[in-house]
């Protein structure tokens, strides 16, 4: 693509300006234009290889800036000087006509990236500056980090524009919609001869005309009154002054009473008041007056005569015009720097004006890209950067400590094994097992009982035969004894489910106690207890697990077994 201007400053030197290397992150053989004076105006310009005419090709402007010593107040923008017959670069100044102004500017805490173009009114031929909207990102770091930054403006024939810093977009818009003031004036305007009628009522709310001040409203009541419940503190020294003359003070030797007046020692706090609650005249403290209401005002109500906010009528704008191609600006043929700065050593380098963004990108990769690589290689490590940041902002140390210490403290608190404050002696408790010996004894007793019953039956049979008793009486006795045995077996069977339920609950709770080392549960299982005690203990374990380890114990499920 066509290149209208290119300058690297790698040879020669210029008057008030200097051509030299960067102070930091130097690239061998690379020089730039440096503004060397502070609190002065500077101007320098150079002609393009050929004038740029706004037709069907985009305009791409790009250059580098480094605020090597930061920036207090000043700019680093460039001007594209209009192609006029009387253009004299030797007389370049702030009044020299320009077509576009682009670049960074800062004063106070206002950080800007200017894009201004001068538009000609087609009706009266006047030139008016049009300012692009502010950038969409915070620009502060580009002015304070003392690095070389690349500024690029792309202006397209369809009236769109886009601004880049370090090849990243920071603002985009359209010349027709995003400039202040707008390129095209409004079609209608307020009638300058129209005035608001005297009877026009713009009040949306008015005081209620029917409202009456209450009889008990006291407008003269003070806002503060003395506290009637206050009592003078005991030991208050009414006769002592709060301040007394310094007894150790001496009149200066050069004190002239005729010129300086009578000398008086300075006042110091009264030593007698140091141990007392107070000195001097005691006064009751003031409190808010509960009866205070202030000046009475009628409440506001809707205005029945409200007519809205008055606006003048609209008329056709006599200065209206419509320019749908503001891109077709005044041609320019020179590039200039016309600056005033309170900071010196502002570094400029690698200017290029072209009609193709790809050309500017290749130019940047061969120049700014090298500076970026060198700066990255020379940057301190992450810990050094954090330390430097904390030196500038000491409150960052608090953030660092919390960021590092808080996770470690939480990890220790929740992950480190807890040691009981009391030295408990844990005794190993065997899981309850069925008593095998008792079962064997019961079986032997049952067998003996059966044998006794058989003997009794035989004896009864023999006795019946010998005595001539009826068999029916012996049968009745056998039936009664059999019924008694069945009743005893039924009672034992009825006890078995209750014992089994308590046993299962005991085993389950005991295993939980072993896992979580709960002394309460272990002590509970040492004694015979009711089923309600086991249920209560299970709920206690559930709460413990919920709040300590996040696990859940469903005791109801155990009871449903």
Secondary structure as a PSIPRED ss2 file (coil, helix, strand):
# PSIPRED VFORMAT (PSIPRED V4.0)

   1 X C   1.000  0.000  0.000
   2 X C   1.000  0.000  0.000
   3 X E   0.000  0.000  1.000
   4 X E   0.000  0.000  1.000
   5 X E   0.000  0.000  1.000
   6 X E   0.000  0.000  1.000
   7 X E   0.000  0.000  1.000
   8 X C   1.000  0.000  0.000
   9 X C   1.000  0.000  0.000
  10 X C   1.000  0.000  0.000
  11 X C   1.000  0.000  0.000
  12 X C   1.000  0.000  0.000
  13 X C   1.000  0.000  0.000
  14 X C   1.000  0.000  0.000
  15 X C   1.000  0.000  0.000
  16 X C   1.000  0.000  0.000
  17 X E   0.000  0.000  1.000
  18 X E   0.000  0.000  1.000
  19 X E   0.000  0.000  1.000
  20 X E   0.000  0.000  1.000
  21 X C   1.000  0.000  0.000
  22 X C   1.000  0.000  0.000
  23 X C   1.000  0.000  0.000
  24 X C   1.000  0.000  0.000
  25 X C   1.000  0.000  0.000
  26 X C   1.000  0.000  0.000
  27 X C   1.000  0.000  0.000
  28 X C   1.000  0.000  0.000
  29 X C   1.000  0.000  0.000
  30 X C   1.000  0.000  0.000
  31 X C   1.000  0.000  0.000
  32 X E   0.000  0.000  1.000
  33 X E   0.000  0.000  1.000
  34 X E   0.000  0.000  1.000
  35 X E   0.000  0.000  1.000
  36 X C   1.000  0.000  0.000
  37 X C   1.000  0.000  0.000
  38 X C   1.000  0.000  0.000
  39 X C   1.000  0.000  0.000
  40 X E   0.000  0.000  1.000
  41 X E   0.000  0.000  1.000
  42 X E   0.000  0.000  1.000
  43 X E   0.000  0.000  1.000
  44 X E   0.000  0.000  1.000
  45 X E   0.000  0.000  1.000
  46 X E   0.000  0.000  1.000
  47 X E   0.000  0.000  1.000
  48 X E   0.000  0.000  1.000
  49 X E   0.000  0.000  1.000
  50 X E   0.000  0.000  1.000
  51 X E   0.000  0.000  1.000
  52 X E   0.000  0.000  1.000
  53 X C   1.000  0.000  0.000
  54 X C   1.000  0.000  0.000
  55 X C   1.000  0.000  0.000
  56 X C   1.000  0.000  0.000
  57 X C   1.000  0.000  0.000
  58 X C   1.000  0.000  0.000
  59 X E   0.000  0.000  1.000
  60 X E   0.000  0.000  1.000
  61 X E   0.000  0.000  1.000
  62 X E   0.000  0.000  1.000
  63 X E   0.000  0.000  1.000
  64 X E   0.000  0.000  1.000
  65 X E   0.000  0.000  1.000
  66 X E   0.000  0.000  1.000
  67 X E   0.000  0.000  1.000
  68 X C   1.000  0.000  0.000
  69 X C   1.000  0.000  0.000
  70 X C   1.000  0.000  0.000
  71 X C   1.000  0.000  0.000
  72 X C   1.000  0.000  0.000
  73 X E   0.000  0.000  1.000
  74 X E   0.000  0.000  1.000
  75 X E   0.000  0.000  1.000
  76 X C   1.000  0.000  0.000
  77 X C   1.000  0.000  0.000
  78 X E   0.000  0.000  1.000
  79 X E   0.000  0.000  1.000
  80 X E   0.000  0.000  1.000
  81 X E   0.000  0.000  1.000
  82 X E   0.000  0.000  1.000
  83 X C   1.000  0.000  0.000
  84 X C   1.000  0.000  0.000
  85 X C   1.000  0.000  0.000
  86 X C   1.000  0.000  0.000
  87 X C   1.000  0.000  0.000
  88 X C   1.000  0.000  0.000
  89 X H   0.000  1.000  0.000
  90 X H   0.000  1.000  0.000
  91 X H   0.000  1.000  0.000
  92 X C   1.000  0.000  0.000
  93 X C   1.000  0.000  0.000
  94 X C   1.000  0.000  0.000
  95 X C   1.000  0.000  0.000
  96 X C   1.000  0.000  0.000
  97 X C   1.000  0.000  0.000
  98 X E   0.000  0.000  1.000
  99 X E   0.000  0.000  1.000
 100 X E   0.000  0.000  1.000
 101 X E   0.000  0.000  1.000
 102 X E   0.000  0.000  1.000
 103 X E   0.000  0.000  1.000
 104 X E   0.000  0.000  1.000
 105 X E   0.000  0.000  1.000
 106 X E   0.000  0.000  1.000
 107 X E   0.000  0.000  1.000
 108 X C   1.000  0.000  0.000
 109 X C   1.000  0.000  0.000
 110 X E   0.000  0.000  1.000
 111 X E   0.000  0.000  1.000
 112 X E   0.000  0.000  1.000
 113 X E   0.000  0.000  1.000
 114 X E   0.000  0.000  1.000
 115 X E   0.000  0.000  1.000
 116 X E   0.000  0.000  1.000
 117 X E   0.000  0.000  1.000
 118 X E   0.000  0.000  1.000
 119 X E   0.000  0.000  1.000
 120 X E   0.000  0.000  1.000
 121 X C   1.000  0.000  0.000
 122 X C   1.000  0.000  0.000
 123 X C   1.000  0.000  0.000
 124 X C   1.000  0.000  0.000
 125 X C   1.000  0.000  0.000
 126 X C   1.000  0.000  0.000
 127 X E   0.000  0.000  1.000
 128 X E   0.000  0.000  1.000
 129 X E   0.000  0.000  1.000
 130 X E   0.000  0.000  1.000
 131 X E   0.000  0.000  1.000
 132 X E   0.000  0.000  1.000
 133 X C   1.000  0.000  0.000
 134 X C   1.000  0.000  0.000
 135 X C   1.000  0.000  0.000
 136 X C   1.000  0.000  0.000
 137 X C   1.000  0.000  0.000
 138 X C   1.000  0.000  0.000
 139 X C   1.000  0.000  0.000
 140 X H   0.000  1.000  0.000
 141 X H   0.000  1.000  0.000
 142 X H   0.000  1.000  0.000
 143 X H   0.000  1.000  0.000
 144 X H   0.000  1.000  0.000
 145 X C   1.000  0.000  0.000
 146 X C   1.000  0.000  0.000
 147 X C   1.000  0.000  0.000
 148 X C   1.000  0.000  0.000
 149 X E   0.000  0.000  1.000
 150 X E   0.000  0.000  1.000
 151 X E   0.000  0.000  1.000
 152 X E   0.000  0.000  1.000
 153 X E   0.000  0.000  1.000
 154 X E   0.000  0.000  1.000
 155 X E   0.000  0.000  1.000
 156 X C   1.000  0.000  0.000
 157 X C   1.000  0.000  0.000
 158 X C   1.000  0.000  0.000
 159 X C   1.000  0.000  0.000
 160 X E   0.000  0.000  1.000
 161 X E   0.000  0.000  1.000
 162 X E   0.000  0.000  1.000
 163 X E   0.000  0.000  1.000
 164 X E   0.000  0.000  1.000
 165 X E   0.000  0.000  1.000
 166 X C   1.000  0.000  0.000
 167 X C   1.000  0.000  0.000
 168 X E   0.000  0.000  1.000
 169 X E   0.000  0.000  1.000
 170 X E   0.000  0.000  1.000
 171 X E   0.000  0.000  1.000
 172 X E   0.000  0.000  1.000
 173 X E   0.000  0.000  1.000
 174 X E   0.000  0.000  1.000
 175 X C   1.000  0.000  0.000
 176 X C   1.000  0.000  0.000
 177 X C   1.000  0.000  0.000
 178 X C   1.000  0.000  0.000
 179 X E   0.000  0.000  1.000
 180 X E   0.000  0.000  1.000
 181 X C   1.000  0.000  0.000
 182 X C   1.000  0.000  0.000
 183 X C   1.000  0.000  0.000
 184 X C   1.000  0.000  0.000
 185 X C   1.000  0.000  0.000
 186 X C   1.000  0.000  0.000
 187 X C   1.000  0.000  0.000
 188 X E   0.000  0.000  1.000
 189 X E   0.000  0.000  1.000
 190 X E   0.000  0.000  1.000
 191 X C   1.000  0.000  0.000
 192 X C   1.000  0.000  0.000
 193 X C   1.000  0.000  0.000
 194 X C   1.000  0.000  0.000
 195 X C   1.000  0.000  0.000
 196 X C   1.000  0.000  0.000
 197 X C   1.000  0.000  0.000
 198 X C   1.000  0.000  0.000
 199 X C   1.000  0.000  0.000
 200 X C   1.000  0.000  0.000
 201 X C   1.000  0.000  0.000
 202 X C   1.000  0.000  0.000
 203 X C   1.000  0.000  0.000
 204 X C   1.000  0.000  0.000
 205 X E   0.000  0.000  1.000
 206 X E   0.000  0.000  1.000
 207 X E   0.000  0.000  1.000
 208 X C   1.000  0.000  0.000
 209 X C   1.000  0.000  0.000
 210 X C   1.000  0.000  0.000
 211 X C   1.000  0.000  0.000
 212 X C   1.000  0.000  0.000
 213 X C   1.000  0.000  0.000
 214 X C   1.000  0.000  0.000
 215 X C   1.000  0.000  0.000
 216 X C   1.000  0.000  0.000
 217 X C   1.000  0.000  0.000
 218 X C   1.000  0.000  0.000
 219 X C   1.000  0.000  0.000
 220 X C   1.000  0.000  0.000
 221 X C   1.000  0.000  0.000
 222 X C   1.000  0.000  0.000
 223 X C   1.000  0.000  0.000
 224 X E   0.000  0.000  1.000
 225 X E   0.000  0.000  1.000
 226 X E   0.000  0.000  1.000
 227 X C   1.000  0.000  0.000
 228 X C   1.000  0.000  0.000
 229 X C   1.000  0.000  0.000
 230 X C   1.000  0.000  0.000
 231 X C   1.000  0.000  0.000
 232 X C   1.000  0.000  0.000
 233 X C   1.000  0.000  0.000
 234 X C   1.000  0.000  0.000
 235 X C   1.000  0.000  0.000
 236 X C   1.000  0.000  0.000
 237 X E   0.000  0.000  1.000
 238 X C   1.000  0.000  0.000
 239 X C   1.000  0.000  0.000
 240 X C   1.000  0.000  0.000
 241 X C   1.000  0.000  0.000
 242 X C   1.000  0.000  0.000
 243 X E   0.000  0.000  1.000
 244 X E   0.000  0.000  1.000
 245 X E   0.000  0.000  1.000
 246 X C   1.000  0.000  0.000
 247 X C   1.000  0.000  0.000
 248 X C   1.000  0.000  0.000
 249 X C   1.000  0.000  0.000
 250 X C   1.000  0.000  0.000
 251 X C   1.000  0.000  0.000
 252 X C   1.000  0.000  0.000
 253 X C   1.000  0.000  0.000
 254 X C   1.000  0.000  0.000
 255 X C   1.000  0.000  0.000
 256 X C   1.000  0.000  0.000
 257 X H   0.000  1.000  0.000
 258 X H   0.000  1.000  0.000
 259 X H   0.000  1.000  0.000
 260 X H   0.000  1.000  0.000
 261 X C   1.000  0.000  0.000
 262 X C   1.000  0.000  0.000
 263 X C   1.000  0.000  0.000
 264 X C   1.000  0.000  0.000
 265 X C   1.000  0.000  0.000
 266 X C   1.000  0.000  0.000
 267 X E   0.000  0.000  1.000
 268 X E   0.000  0.000  1.000
 269 X E   0.000  0.000  1.000
 270 X C   1.000  0.000  0.000
 271 X H   0.000  1.000  0.000
 272 X H   0.000  1.000  0.000
 273 X H   0.000  1.000  0.000
 274 X C   1.000  0.000  0.000
 275 X C   1.000  0.000  0.000
 276 X C   1.000  0.000  0.000
 277 X C   1.000  0.000  0.000
 278 X C   1.000  0.000  0.000
 279 X E   0.000  0.000  1.000
 280 X C   1.000  0.000  0.000
 281 X C   1.000  0.000  0.000
 282 X C   1.000  0.000  0.000
 283 X C   1.000  0.000  0.000
 284 X C   1.000  0.000  0.000
 285 X C   1.000  0.000  0.000
 286 X E   0.000  0.000  1.000
 287 X E   0.000  0.000  1.000
 288 X E   0.000  0.000  1.000
 289 X C   1.000  0.000  0.000
 290 X C   1.000  0.000  0.000
 291 X C   1.000  0.000  0.000
 292 X C   1.000  0.000  0.000
 293 X C   1.000  0.000  0.000
 294 X C   1.000  0.000  0.000
 295 X C   1.000  0.000  0.000
 296 X C   1.000  0.000  0.000
 297 X C   1.000  0.000  0.000
 298 X C   1.000  0.000  0.000
 299 X C   1.000  0.000  0.000
 300 X E   0.000  0.000  1.000
 301 X E   0.000  0.000  1.000
 302 X E   0.000  0.000  1.000
 303 X C   1.000  0.000  0.000
 304 X C   1.000  0.000  0.000
 305 X C   1.000  0.000  0.000
 306 X C   1.000  0.000  0.000
 307 X C   1.000  0.000  0.000
 308 X C   1.000  0.000  0.000
 309 X C   1.000  0.000  0.000
 310 X C   1.000  0.000  0.000
 311 X C   1.000  0.000  0.000
 312 X C   1.000  0.000  0.000
 313 X C   1.000  0.000  0.000
 314 X E   0.000  0.000  1.000
 315 X E   0.000  0.000  1.000
 316 X E   0.000  0.000  1.000
 317 X C   1.000  0.000  0.000
 318 X C   1.000  0.000  0.000
 319 X C   1.000  0.000  0.000
 320 X C   1.000  0.000  0.000
 321 X C   1.000  0.000  0.000
 322 X C   1.000  0.000  0.000
 323 X C   1.000  0.000  0.000
 324 X C   1.000  0.000  0.000
 325 X C   1.000  0.000  0.000
 326 X C   1.000  0.000  0.000
 327 X C   1.000  0.000  0.000
 328 X C   1.000  0.000  0.000
 329 X C   1.000  0.000  0.000
 330 X C   1.000  0.000  0.000
 331 X C   1.000  0.000  0.000
 332 X E   0.000  0.000  1.000
 333 X E   0.000  0.000  1.000
 334 X E   0.000  0.000  1.000
 335 X E   0.000  0.000  1.000
 336 X E   0.000  0.000  1.000
 337 X E   0.000  0.000  1.000
 338 X E   0.000  0.000  1.000
 339 X E   0.000  0.000  1.000
 340 X E   0.000  0.000  1.000
 341 X E   0.000  0.000  1.000
 342 X C   1.000  0.000  0.000
 343 X C   1.000  0.000  0.000
 344 X C   1.000  0.000  0.000
 345 X C   1.000  0.000  0.000
 346 X E   0.000  0.000  1.000
 347 X E   0.000  0.000  1.000
 348 X E   0.000  0.000  1.000
 349 X E   0.000  0.000  1.000
 350 X E   0.000  0.000  1.000
 351 X E   0.000  0.000  1.000
 352 X E   0.000  0.000  1.000
 353 X E   0.000  0.000  1.000
 354 X E   0.000  0.000  1.000
 355 X C   1.000  0.000  0.000
 356 X C   1.000  0.000  0.000
 357 X H   0.000  1.000  0.000
 358 X H   0.000  1.000  0.000
 359 X H   0.000  1.000  0.000
 360 X H   0.000  1.000  0.000
 361 X H   0.000  1.000  0.000
 362 X H   0.000  1.000  0.000
 363 X H   0.000  1.000  0.000
 364 X H   0.000  1.000  0.000
 365 X H   0.000  1.000  0.000
 366 X H   0.000  1.000  0.000
 367 X C   1.000  0.000  0.000
 368 X H   0.000  1.000  0.000
 369 X H   0.000  1.000  0.000
 370 X H   0.000  1.000  0.000
 371 X H   0.000  1.000  0.000
 372 X H   0.000  1.000  0.000
 373 X H   0.000  1.000  0.000
 374 X H   0.000  1.000  0.000
 375 X H   0.000  1.000  0.000
 376 X H   0.000  1.000  0.000
 377 X H   0.000  1.000  0.000
 378 X H   0.000  1.000  0.000
 379 X C   1.000  0.000  0.000
 380 X C   1.000  0.000  0.000
 381 X C   1.000  0.000  0.000
 382 X H   0.000  1.000  0.000
 383 X H   0.000  1.000  0.000
 384 X H   0.000  1.000  0.000
 385 X H   0.000  1.000  0.000
 386 X H   0.000  1.000  0.000
 387 X H   0.000  1.000  0.000
 388 X H   0.000  1.000  0.000
 389 X H   0.000  1.000  0.000
 390 X H   0.000  1.000  0.000
 391 X H   0.000  1.000  0.000
 392 X H   0.000  1.000  0.000
 393 X C   1.000  0.000  0.000
 394 X C   1.000  0.000  0.000
 395 X C   1.000  0.000  0.000
 396 X H   0.000  1.000  0.000
 397 X H   0.000  1.000  0.000
 398 X H   0.000  1.000  0.000
 399 X H   0.000  1.000  0.000
 400 X H   0.000  1.000  0.000
 401 X H   0.000  1.000  0.000
 402 X H   0.000  1.000  0.000
 403 X H   0.000  1.000  0.000
 404 X H   0.000  1.000  0.000
 405 X H   0.000  1.000  0.000
 406 X H   0.000  1.000  0.000
 407 X H   0.000  1.000  0.000
 408 X H   0.000  1.000  0.000
 409 X H   0.000  1.000  0.000
 410 X H   0.000  1.000  0.000
 411 X H   0.000  1.000  0.000
 412 X H   0.000  1.000  0.000
 413 X H   0.000  1.000  0.000
 414 X H   0.000  1.000  0.000
 415 X H   0.000  1.000  0.000
 416 X C   1.000  0.000  0.000
 417 X C   1.000  0.000  0.000
 418 X C   1.000  0.000  0.000
 419 X C   1.000  0.000  0.000
 420 X C   1.000  0.000  0.000
 421 X C   1.000  0.000  0.000
 422 X C   1.000  0.000  0.000
 423 X C   1.000  0.000  0.000
 424 X C   1.000  0.000  0.000
 425 X C   1.000  0.000  0.000
 426 X C   1.000  0.000  0.000
 427 X C   1.000  0.000  0.000
 428 X C   1.000  0.000  0.000
 429 X C   1.000  0.000  0.000
 430 X C   1.000  0.000  0.000
 431 X C   1.000  0.000  0.000
 432 X C   1.000  0.000  0.000
 433 X C   1.000  0.000  0.000
 434 X C   1.000  0.000  0.000
 435 X C   1.000  0.000  0.000
 436 X H   0.000  1.000  0.000
 437 X H   0.000  1.000  0.000
 438 X H   0.000  1.000  0.000
 439 X H   0.000  1.000  0.000
 440 X H   0.000  1.000  0.000
 441 X H   0.000  1.000  0.000
 442 X H   0.000  1.000  0.000
 443 X H   0.000  1.000  0.000
 444 X H   0.000  1.000  0.000
 445 X H   0.000  1.000  0.000
 446 X H   0.000  1.000  0.000
 447 X H   0.000  1.000  0.000
 448 X H   0.000  1.000  0.000
 449 X H   0.000  1.000  0.000
 450 X H   0.000  1.000  0.000
 451 X H   0.000  1.000  0.000
 452 X H   0.000  1.000  0.000
 453 X H   0.000  1.000  0.000
 454 X H   0.000  1.000  0.000
 455 X H   0.000  1.000  0.000
 456 X H   0.000  1.000  0.000
 457 X H   0.000  1.000  0.000
 458 X H   0.000  1.000  0.000
 459 X H   0.000  1.000  0.000
 460 X H   0.000  1.000  0.000
 461 X H   0.000  1.000  0.000
 462 X H   0.000  1.000  0.000
 463 X H   0.000  1.000  0.000
 464 X H   0.000  1.000  0.000
 465 X H   0.000  1.000  0.000
 466 X H   0.000  1.000  0.000
 467 X H   0.000  1.000  0.000
 468 X C   1.000  0.000  0.000
 469 X C   1.000  0.000  0.000
 470 X C   1.000  0.000  0.000
 471 X H   0.000  1.000  0.000
 472 X H   0.000  1.000  0.000
 473 X H   0.000  1.000  0.000
 474 X H   0.000  1.000  0.000
 475 X H   0.000  1.000  0.000
 476 X H   0.000  1.000  0.000
 477 X H   0.000  1.000  0.000
 478 X H   0.000  1.000  0.000
 479 X H   0.000  1.000  0.000
 480 X H   0.000  1.000  0.000
 481 X H   0.000  1.000  0.000
 482 X H   0.000  1.000  0.000
 483 X H   0.000  1.000  0.000
 484 X H   0.000  1.000  0.000
 485 X H   0.000  1.000  0.000
 486 X H   0.000  1.000  0.000
 487 X H   0.000  1.000  0.000
 488 X H   0.000  1.000  0.000
 489 X H   0.000  1.000  0.000
 490 X H   0.000  1.000  0.000
 491 X H   0.000  1.000  0.000
 492 X H   0.000  1.000  0.000
 493 X H   0.000  1.000  0.000
 494 X H   0.000  1.000  0.000
 495 X H   0.000  1.000  0.000
 496 X H   0.000  1.000  0.000
 497 X H   0.000  1.000  0.000
 498 X H   0.000  1.000  0.000
 499 X H   0.000  1.000  0.000
 500 X H   0.000  1.000  0.000
 501 X H   0.000  1.000  0.000
 502 X H   0.000  1.000  0.000
 503 X H   0.000  1.000  0.000
 504 X H   0.000  1.000  0.000
 505 X H   0.000  1.000  0.000
 506 X H   0.000  1.000  0.000
 507 X H   0.000  1.000  0.000
 508 X H   0.000  1.000  0.000
 509 X H   0.000  1.000  0.000
 510 X H   0.000  1.000  0.000
 511 X H   0.000  1.000  0.000
 512 X H   0.000  1.000  0.000
 513 X H   0.000  1.000  0.000
 514 X H   0.000  1.000  0.000
 515 X H   0.000  1.000  0.000
 516 X H   0.000  1.000  0.000
 517 X C   1.000  0.000  0.000
 518 X C   1.000  0.000  0.000
 519 X H   0.000  1.000  0.000
 520 X H   0.000  1.000  0.000
 521 X H   0.000  1.000  0.000
 522 X H   0.000  1.000  0.000
 523 X H   0.000  1.000  0.000
 524 X H   0.000  1.000  0.000
 525 X C   1.000  0.000  0.000
 526 X C   1.000  0.000  0.000
 527 X C   1.000  0.000  0.000
 528 X C   1.000  0.000  0.000
 529 X C   1.000  0.000  0.000
 530 X C   1.000  0.000  0.000
 531 X H   0.000  1.000  0.000
 532 X H   0.000  1.000  0.000
 533 X H   0.000  1.000  0.000
 534 X H   0.000  1.000  0.000
 535 X H   0.000  1.000  0.000
 536 X H   0.000  1.000  0.000
 537 X H   0.000  1.000  0.000
 538 X H   0.000  1.000  0.000
 539 X H   0.000  1.000  0.000
 540 X H   0.000  1.000  0.000
 541 X H   0.000  1.000  0.000
 542 X H   0.000  1.000  0.000
 543 X H   0.000  1.000  0.000
 544 X H   0.000  1.000  0.000
 545 X H   0.000  1.000  0.000
 546 X H   0.000  1.000  0.000
 547 X H   0.000  1.000  0.000
 548 X H   0.000  1.000  0.000
 549 X C   1.000  0.000  0.000
 550 X C   1.000  0.000  0.000
 551 X C   1.000  0.000  0.000
 552 X C   1.000  0.000  0.000
 553 X C   1.000  0.000  0.000
 554 X C   1.000  0.000  0.000
 555 X H   0.000  1.000  0.000
 556 X H   0.000  1.000  0.000
 557 X H   0.000  1.000  0.000
 558 X H   0.000  1.000  0.000
 559 X H   0.000  1.000  0.000
 560 X H   0.000  1.000  0.000
 561 X C   1.000  0.000  0.000
